[in-house]
């Protein structure tokens, strides 16, 4: 903080406004039983039978308020007394730490320390960072008429902290002093903004599904209660959070979503992990490697809010297949050497017309004998599919062996226009 020159009549004083904290008192309190009992006293069967009722009687006796000796002041009357929380709140004793995502709020007082009245005061308050300068207050159009001798003028400024590093609250005043001289007063109040948490991400692709793991670590000295950790997907992507339900009996409870408890991330390095399943929309294109970003909101012990947004999270570009073949339905019971129908679904995943198609089955050359056979035409012809269109068809198949698990690994359907082969595993 810069101090005003001695010739100035005015001076700024800045006090940070924030929630109070709990007053913690750590007195030495004793349980009455610890004064008369040893560690192994209850090893004696007689003592184990008679002492507990006597101790309980002593502990449940009310304290005599007329006892001026305060002999019981060191006794632990209630288990919660050992926490040291007296029930009192304490105002901030220092400027404290300011973190990214919080709202900086300060009470600014401009004091007249002279013996004369000052007039026509134009006050400005600005927040200066390494990148920009933000105007918080400007009374140029409506100057303060006067501040009497030993008087003051107070105001409150707020600023959403969105940058790390050095910040400077610049307070200036242009006024007319008692001698009629026009004077200019600048004062600077500097502080550092730290990062409250770190977010580490991992992106994994399993087949055609992308999984995003986010690890949030608390770097502050207070507990953080996560109100929301939401992933905002990029266009053409959809996101779903994956989490274990620890209270299955409350699935149908109407209060489950209304009174959702916040997630605790403990102070000094506490960690919380989140897992999201990302899917590419059927009509989308993932040629860009941008997946989306995380929106994080939290509160501290006494409800002080905070909010952060990560940068765009990048992944591996996925080139979707032009056509997709899915097994829609298979009979639940299949008899050996008996034909059965397999319901298949063919989808055009492009914005143009494709086809016609030929469908047939191919066996793996590593198998000595045929495991499955087509009952009927060995090659099926399908007509053209319009953009993003789909068609259903059936194949009649006969199972020749009982090695059904091996068969599933080697069964392949070839799809494509005449003269073109596109293998699709079932």
C-alpha positions in Angstrom: 0.0 0.0 0.0 1.3 3.5 -0.9 1.1 6.3 1.7 -0.1 9.8 0.7 2.3 12.7 1.0 2.1 14.8 4.1 0.8 17.8 2.2 -2.4 15.9 1.2 -5.6 16.5 3.2 -7.2 13.3 2.2 -6.1 9.6 2.5 -7.6 6.4 1.4 -8.1 3.4 3.7 -9.1 0.0 2.3 -10.6 -2.9 4.2 -11.5 -6.2 2.5 -15.0 -7.4 3.0 -15.4 -11.1 3.4 -17.3 -13.6 5.5 -16.2 -14.0 9.2 -14.5 -17.1 10.4 -15.2 -19.3 13.4 -13.4 -18.4 16.6 -11.4 -21.5 17.7 -10.5 -21.8 21.4 -8.3 -24.7 22.4 -8.5 -25.0 26.2 -7.2 -28.0 28.1 -10.4 -29.8 29.1 -10.4 -33.1 31.0 -12.9 -35.9 31.2 -13.7 -36.5 35.0 -13.1 -40.2 34.6 -9.5 -39.6 33.5 -8.7 -38.0 36.8 -9.6 -41.1 38.9 -9.2 -44.1 36.6 -6.1 -45.7 35.0 -5.8 -47.5 31.7 -6.4 -51.0 33.1 -8.9 -50.2 35.8 -11.7 -51.9 34.0 -9.7 -55.2 33.8 -11.0 -55.8 37.3 -14.5 -57.4 37.0 -15.6 -55.7 40.3 -14.6 -52.2 39.0 -16.1 -52.8 35.6 -19.4 -53.5 37.3 -19.6 -50.7 39.9 -17.6 -47.8 38.6 -19.5 -47.0 35.3 -22.8 -46.2 37.2 -20.9 -44.0 39.7 -19.1 -42.1 36.9 -22.3 -41.6 35.0 -24.0 -40.2 38.1 -21.2 -37.8 38.6 -21.2 -36.6 35.0 -24.9 -36.1 34.8 -25.1 -33.9 37.9 -25.9 -30.3 36.9 -23.2 -27.7 37.6 -24.0 -25.5 40.5 -24.0 -21.9 39.2 -23.5 -20.6 42.7 -20.1 -22.3 43.0 -17.7 -19.4 42.7 -14.7 -21.6 42.9 -15.3 -22.7 39.3 -13.9 -26.1 40.1 -15.6 -27.7 37.1 -14.2 -25.2 34.5 -11.6 -27.6 33.2 -14.1 -30.5 32.9 -15.3 -31.7 29.6 -19.0 -31.4 30.0 -20.0 -32.1 26.4 -18.1 -34.0 23.7 -18.5 -31.2 21.3 -16.5 -28.9 23.6 -13.3 -30.7 22.5 -13.6 -29.2 19.0 -12.7 -25.8 20.4 -15.6 -24.0 18.6 -16.9 -21.4 21.0 -19.9 -20.3 18.9 -18.3 -16.9 18.2 -17.4 -15.4 14.9 -14.2 -13.4 14.2 -13.8 -10.6 11.6 -10.8 -10.9 9.3 -7.6 -9.9 11.1 -5.5 -9.5 7.9 -6.0 -9.0 4.2 -5.9 -12.7 3.6 -5.5 -14.7 0.4 -7.4 -13.9 -2.7 -8.1 -16.7 -5.2 -9.0 -16.9 -8.8 -12.8 -17.2 -9.4 -13.7 -15.3 -6.2 -15.3 -11.9 -5.9 -13.0 -9.3 -4.5 -15.1 -6.9 -2.3 -13.6 -4.0 -0.4 -14.8 -1.2 1.8 -13.0 2.0 0.9 -12.9 5.1 3.1 -11.5 8.5 2.1 -10.6 10.4 5.3 -10.1 14.1 5.7 -7.2 14.5 8.2 -6.9 18.2 7.9 -8.6 21.0 10.0 -10.4 22.4 6.9 -13.3 21.2 4.7 -12.4 19.9 1.3 -14.8 20.4 -1.6 -15.7 19.1 -5.1 -14.1 15.6 -4.7 -13.9 13.5 -7.8 -13.1 9.9 -6.8 -12.1 7.0 -9.1 -11.3 3.4 -8.2 -9.8 1.0 -10.8 -8.5 -2.5 -10.8 -5.3 -2.9 -12.7 -3.9 -6.3 -13.8 -1.1 -7.3 -16.1 -3.6 -7.3 -19.0 -6.2 -4.7 -18.4 -7.5 -1.8 -16.3 -11.1 -2.0 -15.1 -13.0 1.0 -13.8 -14.9 0.2 -10.6 -16.1 3.7 -9.5 -16.1 7.1 -11.1 -17.8 10.2 -9.6 -16.7 12.6 -12.3 -20.3 13.4 -13.3 -21.5 13.6 -9.7 -18.6 14.8 -7.5 -18.8 14.6 -3.7 -19.7 18.1 -2.6 -17.6 18.2 0.6 -15.9 16.3 3.3 -15.8 18.1 6.6 -12.6 18.3 8.8 -12.0 14.8 10.4 -14.8 13.5 8.3 -14.9 10.7 5.7 -16.7 9.4 2.6 -17.2 5.6 2.3 -18.0 3.4 -0.7 -17.8 -0.3 -1.6 -16.3 -1.7 -4.8 -16.5 -5.3 -6.2 -14.5 -7.1 -8.8 -14.8 -10.7 -10.2 -11.3 -12.1 -10.1 -10.5 -13.7 -13.5 -6.8 -13.4 -13.8 -3.8 -14.8 -11.8 -0.9 -12.8 -10.6 -0.4 -9.2 -9.4 -3.4 -6.9 -9.0 -3.5 -3.3 -8.0 -6.5 -1.4 -6.6 -5.8 2.2 -7.8 -7.7 4.9 -5.8 -7.5 8.5 -6.9 -9.1 11.7 -5.7 -9.2 15.2 -7.3 -10.3 17.8 -4.8 -10.1 21.4 -3.6 -8.4 21.9 -0.2 -9.0 24.6 2.4 -6.7 27.0 0.6 -8.6 26.8 -2.6 -5.9 24.8 -4.3 -6.8 21.9 -6.6 -4.9 18.7 -5.6 -4.6 15.2 -7.0 -4.2 12.2 -4.7 -3.3 8.7 -6.0 -2.9 5.6 -3.8 -2.2 2.0 -4.8 -3.1 -1.2 -2.9 -1.4 -4.3 -4.3 -2.2 -8.0 -3.8 -1.5 -11.3 -5.4 -4.2 -13.6 -6.8 -3.4 -17.4 -6.4 -5.0 -20.4 -8.0 -7.4 -22.2 -5.6 -7.4 -25.5 -7.4 -5.7 -27.4 -10.2 -7.6 -29.5 -12.8 -5.8 -32.4 -14.5 -7.5 -34.2 -17.3 -7.0 -37.5 -19.2 -8.7 -38.4 -22.4 -9.1 -42.1 -23.4 -10.8 -43.5 -26.5 -12.4 -46.9 -26.2 -13.7 -48.1 -29.6 -15.9 -45.2 -30.6 -16.5 -43.8 -27.1 -14.4 -41.1 -25.6 -13.9 -40.9 -21.8 -12.7 -37.8 -20.0 -11.3 -38.1 -16.5 -10.9 -34.8 -14.5 -9.0 -34.6 -11.2 -9.6 -31.6 -9.1 -7.1 -30.7 -6.3 -7.7 -28.1 -3.6 -4.7 -25.8 -3.0 -6.4 -23.5 -0.5 -6.2 -23.6 3.3 -10.0 -24.1 3.7 -12.3 -26.8 2.6 -14.1 -26.4 -0.7 -17.6 -27.6 -1.3 -18.3 -28.3 -4.9 -21.7 -27.1 -6.0 -21.2 -28.1 -9.6 -18.6 -29.7 -11.8 -20.2 -29.7 -15.2 -18.7 -30.5 -18.6 -19.9 -28.3 -21.4 -19.3 -30.3 -24.6 -18.3 -28.8 -27.9 -20.8 -28.8 -30.8 -21.6 -32.2 -32.1 -20.6 -33.8 -28.8 -22.8 -34.9 -25.9 -21.6 -35.6 -22.3 -22.8 -37.9 -19.5 -21.2 -38.0 -16.1 -20.5 -41.5 -14.8 -20.6 -42.0 -11.0 -21.4 -44.8 -8.5 -24.7 -44.5 -6.7 -23.8 -44.9 -3.0 -27.4 -44.6 -1.8 -29.4 -47.0 -4.0 -32.3 -47.0 -1.5 -32.9 -43.3 -2.2 -33.2 -43.6 -5.9 -36.9 -42.7 -5.9 -36.7 -40.2 -3.2 -38.2 -36.8 -4.4 -35.8 -34.9 -2.1 -32.7 -36.6 -3.7 -32.2 -33.9 -6.4 -33.6 -31.0 -4.4 -31.3 -31.4 -1.4 -28.2 -32.6 -3.2 -25.3 -32.5 -0.7 -22.2 -30.7 -2.0 -19.0 -32.6 -2.6 -16.3 -31.9 -0.1 -12.7 -31.4 -1.3 -10.5 -31.1 1.8 -8.0 -28.3 2.3 -4.3 -28.6 1.6 -4.3 -31.0 -1.3 -7.7 -32.8 -1.2 -8.6 -34.5 -4.4 -11.8 -35.4 -6.2 -12.1 -37.3 -9.5 -14.9 -37.1 -12.1 -15.5 -39.3 -15.1 -17.5 -38.2 -18.2 -18.6 -40.3 -21.2 -18.5 -38.3 -24.4 -20.3 -39.4 -27.5 -20.3 -37.9 -31.0 -23.7 -37.1 -32.4 -24.9 -39.2 -35.3 -25.0 -36.1 -37.6 -21.8 -34.6 -36.3 -18.2 -34.4 -37.4 -15.2 -34.7 -35.0 -12.5 -33.5 -37.4 -11.6 -30.9 -34.7 -9.9 -32.1 -31.5 -11.8 -29.7 -29.2 -14.0 -31.7 -26.8 -15.3 -28.9 -24.5 -14.6 -27.3 -21.2 -15.4 -27.7 -17.5 -17.5 -25.3 -15.4 -16.7 -25.5 -11.7 -18.5 -23.7 -8.9 -17.9 -24.1 -5.1 -18.3 -22.5 -1.7 -16.1 -22.2 1.3 -16.9 -23.0 5.0 -19.2 -20.1 5.4 -20.7 -20.0 1.9 -18.2 -17.7 0.1 -18.8 -18.5 -3.6 -16.3 -19.2 -6.3 -16.4 -20.1 -10.0 -13.9 -21.2 -12.5 -13.9 -22.2 -16.2 -11.2 -24.3 -17.7 -9.7 -23.8 -21.2 -10.9 -26.0 -24.0 -10.0 -29.6 -23.4 -8.4 -31.3 -26.5 -8.7 -34.9 -27.6 -7.8 -37.1 -30.5 -9.9 -36.3 -33.7 -12.2 -39.2 -34.5 -13.2 -39.9 -38.1 -16.6 -41.6 -38.0 -17.3 -44.5 -40.3 -19.4 -43.9 -43.4 -21.6 -46.9 -42.6 -22.3 -48.7 -39.4 -23.6 -52.3 -39.0 -25.3 -53.3 -35.7 -26.8 -56.5 -34.5 -30.2 -55.5 -33.4 -31.6 -58.8 -32.1 -30.4 -62.4 -31.7 -32.6 -65.3 -30.5 -32.1 -66.0 -26.8 -32.0 -69.8 -27.5 -30.1 -71.2 -30.5 -30.2 -74.9 -31.4 -27.3 -76.6 -33.1 -27.9 -77.3 -36.9 -31.2 -75.4 -36.8 -31.6 -72.1 -38.8 -32.3 -68.9 -36.8 -32.8 -65.3 -37.9 -30.4 -62.5 -37.0 -31.8 -59.0 -37.1 -29.3 -56.5 -38.5 -29.3 -52.8 -38.8 -27.3 -50.8 -41.4 -26.9 -47.0 -41.0 -25.6 -44.4 -43.4 -23.6 -41.9 -41.2 -22.8 -39.4 -43.9 -24.6 -36.4 -45.4 -24.8 -38.0 -48.9 -26.4 -41.0 -50.5 -24.5 -44.3 -50.4 -25.0 -47.7 -52.0 -26.1 -50.1 -53.3 -24.6 -52.6 -50.9 -23.7 -56.3 -50.9 -23.7 -58.3 -47.6 -22.2 -61.7 -47.1 -20.5 -63.7 -44.3 -16.8 -64.5 -44.3 -15.1 -67.1 -42.1 -11.6 -66.7 -40.6 -9.0 -68.7 -42.5 -7.5 -69.9 -39.1 -10.6 -72.0 -38.4 -10.4 -75.6 -39.8 -14.1 -76.0 -40.3 -17.0 -73.8 -40.8 -18.6 -72.6 -37.6 -21.7 -70.9 -39.2 -23.4 -71.0 -42.5 -26.0 -68.9 -44.3 -29.2 -70.7 -44.9 -30.3 -69.4 -48.4 -28.7 -66.8 -50.6 -25.0 -66.3 -49.7 -25.0 -62.7 -50.9 -27.7 -60.2 -50.0 -28.1 -57.0 -52.0 -29.4 -53.8 -50.4 -30.6 -50.7 -52.1 -29.1 -47.2 -51.7 -29.4 -45.4 -48.4 -30.2 -41.7 -48.2 -28.2 -39.3 -46.1 -28.2 -40.5 -42.4 -30.7 -43.1 -43.4 -31.1 -46.6 -41.9 -32.4 -50.0 -43.0 -33.2 -53.3 -41.3 -32.7 -56.7 -42.8 -32.4 -60.4 -41.6 -29.9 -63.2 -42.2 -30.9 -66.8 -41.7 -27.9 -68.5 -40.1 -27.2 -72.1 -39.1 -24.8 -72.8 -36.2 -22.5 -75.7 -37.0 -20.4 -75.9 -33.7 -20.9 -75.1 -30.1 -17.9 -72.7 -30.0 -20.2 -69.7 -30.0 -17.7 -67.4 -28.1 -15.0 -68.2 -30.7 -17.5 -67.7 -33.6 -18.4 -64.2 -32.3 -14.8 -63.1 -32.5 -14.2 -64.2 -36.1 -17.6 -63.5 -37.7 -17.3 -60.6 -40.2 -19.8 -59.0 -42.5 -18.5 -57.2 -45.7 -20.5 -54.2 -46.8 -19.9 -52.0 -49.8 -20.9 -50.9 -53.2 -20.1 -53.4 -56.0 -16.4 -53.7 -56.4 -15.7 -52.2 -52.9 -15.2 -54.0 -49.6 -15.7 -52.5 -46.2 -15.4 -55.0 -43.3 -17.7 -54.5 -40.3 -17.3 -56.7 -37.3 -20.5 -57.9 -35.7 
